[in-house]
């Protein structure tokens, strides 16, 4: 016997509701046969909402009972609320993981089998470029978070805006093989200031903050991850100077 569900969702020439599509997909994955009612105009949508005394669409009905919108539907099936909930390390894991895979891919393409100091430097450079890109996609949001804990950015907000460009410069410079004299001091400076700032904010002042390392809108907690980013910069700078000396 089929499990039946009725779905009302907005589908017009100007707008297709993404949560309506998600609701339909979720119902089908749960084994329901869906009667899909597409509300094809704003007037039709408003009429439906007034009739059922609801404020939003989509709306799902199962066994003549209104379940509600997409989040309500997930709750009905015992699932967590959709989207990113609470703190998470997923963005950082994704960045470091992709950076590591790209580094290995470049090594393999060059015929290098063994991991060397150059491999580590390339991984650090890739990570820095990717992290800088996350910050640069919304500089205002990044700086709004960054200035709450970085000791230098607190005193000079312009440094907060400059920081992602410096990080990108170091990463790209390392990949390009620029002289350590041009790259290492910048990496050592921003890494040291960053490390001291994180240690003070998290381990001394015991403040609970969000890390701006992957952009100002992230839910990554400030702590070991951000400290690792800064230690990478310091380690990369020292390795560059060591290799070139």
ChimeraX attribute file (.defattr): number of C-alpha atoms within 10 A of each C-alpha:
attribute: neighborCount
match mode: 1-to-1
recipient: residues
	/A:1	3
	/A:2	8
	/A:3	13
	/A:4	16
	/A:5	22
	/A:6	20
	/A:7	24
	/A:8	21
	/A:9	25
	/A:10	23
	/A:11	19
	/A:12	13
	/A:13	7
	/A:14	7
	/A:15	11
	/A:16	15
	/A:17	13
	/A:18	14
	/A:19	17
	/A:20	23
	/A:21	17
	/A:22	13
	/A:23	24
	/A:24	25
	/A:25	13
	/A:26	16
	/A:27	22
	/A:28	15
	/A:29	10
	/A:30	11
	/A:31	12
	/A:32	17
	/A:33	15
	/A:34	20
	/A:35	14
	/A:36	14
	/A:37	14
	/A:38	17
	/A:39	20
	/A:40	16
	/A:41	15
	/A:42	13
	/A:43	10
	/A:44	13
	/A:45	20
	/A:46	15
	/A:47	13
	/A:48	18
	/A:49	16
	/A:50	11
	/A:51	9
	/A:52	10
	/A:53	9
	/A:54	14
	/A:55	12
	/A:56	14
	/A:57	21
	/A:58	26
	/A:59	26
	/A:60	26
	/A:61	18
	/A:62	15
	/A:63	10
	/A:64	10
	/A:65	10
	/A:66	16
	/A:67	19
	/A:68	20
	/A:69	23
	/A:70	23
	/A:71	17
	/A:72	19
	/A:73	20
	/A:74	18
	/A:75	15
	/A:76	12
	/A:77	12
	/A:78	9
	/A:79	11
	/A:80	13
	/A:81	13
	/A:82	11
	/A:83	7
	/A:84	11
	/A:85	9
	/A:86	9
	/A:87	12
	/A:88	13
	/A:89	12
	/A:90	12
	/A:91	17
	/A:92	20
	/A:93	12
	/A:94	11
	/A:95	19
	/A:96	18
	/A:97	14
	/A:98	16
	/A:99	21
	/A:100	18
	/A:101	13
	/A:102	16
	/A:103	21
	/A:104	19
	/A:105	13
	/A:106	13
	/A:107	18
	/A:108	12
	/A:109	10
	/A:110	9
	/A:111	9
	/A:112	13
	/A:113	10
	/A:114	9
	/A:115	10
	/A:116	11
	/A:117	12
	/A:118	15
	/A:119	17
	/A:120	17
	/A:121	22
	/A:122	26
	/A:123	25
	/A:124	24
	/A:125	27
	/A:126	24
	/A:127	27
	/A:128	29
	/A:129	22
	/A:130	20
	/A:131	24
	/A:132	23
	/A:133	17
	/A:134	22
	/A:135	26
	/A:136	22
	/A:137	13
	/A:138	13
	/A:139	17
	/A:140	15
	/A:141	16
	/A:142	24
	/A:143	26
	/A:144	16
	/A:145	20
	/A:146	26
	/A:147	20
	/A:148	16
	/A:149	22
	/A:150	24
	/A:151	17
	/A:152	17
	/A:153	21
	/A:154	15
	/A:155	11
	/A:156	12
	/A:157	15
	/A:158	13
	/A:159	16
	/A:160	22
	/A:161	20
	/A:162	14
	/A:163	19
	/A:164	24
	/A:165	16
	/A:166	18
	/A:167	25
	/A:168	22
	/A:169	19
	/A:170	29
	/A:171	28
	/A:172	18
	/A:173	18
	/A:174	26
	/A:175	17
	/A:176	11
	/A:177	12
	/A:178	13
	/A:179	13
	/A:180	22
	/A:181	12
	/A:182	12
	/A:183	22
	/A:184	23
	/A:185	17
	/A:186	19
	/A:187	25
	/A:188	21
	/A:189	15
	/A:190	17
	/A:191	24
	/A:192	16
	/A:193	15
	/A:194	24
	/A:195	23
	/A:196	14
	/A:197	21
	/A:198	25
	/A:199	18
	/A:200	16
	/A:201	20
	/A:202	18
	/A:203	13
	/A:204	10
	/A:205	10
	/A:206	10
	/A:207	14
	/A:208	12
	/A:209	18
	/A:210	21
	/A:211	25
	/A:212	27
	/A:213	26
	/A:214	22
	/A:215	28
	/A:216	23
	/A:217	16
	/A:218	23
	/A:219	20
	/A:220	23
	/A:221	19
	/A:222	21
	/A:223	19
	/A:224	15
	/A:225	17
	/A:226	22
	/A:227	22
	/A:228	13
	/A:229	20
	/A:230	26
	/A:231	18
	/A:232	22
	/A:233	30
	/A:234	23
	/A:235	19
	/A:236	27
	/A:237	24
	/A:238	17
	/A:239	18
	/A:240	22
	/A:241	16
	/A:242	10
	/A:243	10
	/A:244	10
	/A:245	7
